[in-house]
Amino acid sequence: MGTRETVEVFVSAINSGDVAAISACLAEDHVFIDSLGHRVAGRPAMTEGWRGYLGMFPDYRIVVETLMFEGDEALLCGTAHGTLHRDGSPADGSSVMLHAAWRAVVAADKIALWQVYADNKPVYDLLAC
């Protein structure tokens, strides 16, 4: 698999909401960087991170509008969508759509780095309620 295929499989795993499929795409030394620059390192830690995030936003999806590749790196631009759930049910007025970009670095057909660029203030506002 090349960079494009690896990234496409990862996006499909995210959009499926399947934590095991997401985890299978991650390099053992995977690094995630959120939009504030916070880093999470390692497949086990990030698998738990995805489990927690998808617990809050079980319908989380990304829509990729633009893909650019150079070697083992990819830049994706599009939107992220999700609905905050509390106690297993959607919270009132809790659907969000954010414009976002993602940077991926692929190594040995796994996602070694996933970096998010987005204004997550609407998500933080929801979580604060």
C-alpha positions, 0 to 999 in steps of 0.5 A, a space after each residue: 500500500 502507498 501513502 494515498 491508500 493508507 490514508 484512505 483506509 484510515 479515513 474510512 476507519 475513522 468514518 466507520 467509528 470502529 476503534 479496532 479498525 482505527 487502531 490497526 491503521 496506527 504505527 506502534 509509535 504513532 503520534 497524534 497532535 491536536 489543534 492546540 498542539 497537545 501530543 499523544 504518543 503510542 498506539 495504545 494511548 491513541 486507541 484509548 483516545 479514539 475510544 473516548 472521543 467516539 464515546 462522546 461523538 459516536 457519529 464523528 465523520 470527516 469529509 475530505 474535499 481535497 487531498 494532496 500528497 508528497 512522498 510519505 506525507 498527505 494533507 487533507 482538507 474538509 469538514 468534521 461532523 459529529 453530535 455530542 452524546 451524553 448518557 448514550 443520547 444526543 444532547 440538545 443542539 449538540 451537532 457540530 460541523 467544523 472546517 478542518 485540515 489534517 496532516 498525515 505521515 505514513 511509515 510502513 503502511 501505517 499512520 505514524 503522525 496524524 495532526 489536526 488543524 481546526 478551530 475547535 471552540 464550538 466543541 469546547 463550548 459543547 463540552 463545557 455545558 
